[in-house]
C-alpha cells in the first residue's frame, strides 16, 4: 500500500473542510508521511543503482556495493533491499 492509499482509505468522511480537503487522524498522517519517505528512499536507491551501473570500477575493483552501502547509510536506510 502506498501513502496516498492509506490516507484515502482512512479519511474521516463525516468531516470535510472544503470540497477537496478531508481530515485524517494524526497517527494515520504520521504513518503516511513515514511511508512516503520510505517510498522516496527506495526510488533514490533504485535510481542510484541504475545511474552508477558500470561506473564504479577503480583500478579493476568494482566498488559498486561499497558505494551503494554508503549511499544507503547517508539516506538513513541501510536495511532497505532493492
Buried (B, 14 or more C-beta within 10 A) or exposed (E): EEBEEBBEEBBEEEEEEEEEEBBBEEEBBEBBEEBBBEEEBBEBBEEBEEEBEEEBEEEEEEBBEEBBEEBBEEBEBEEBEE
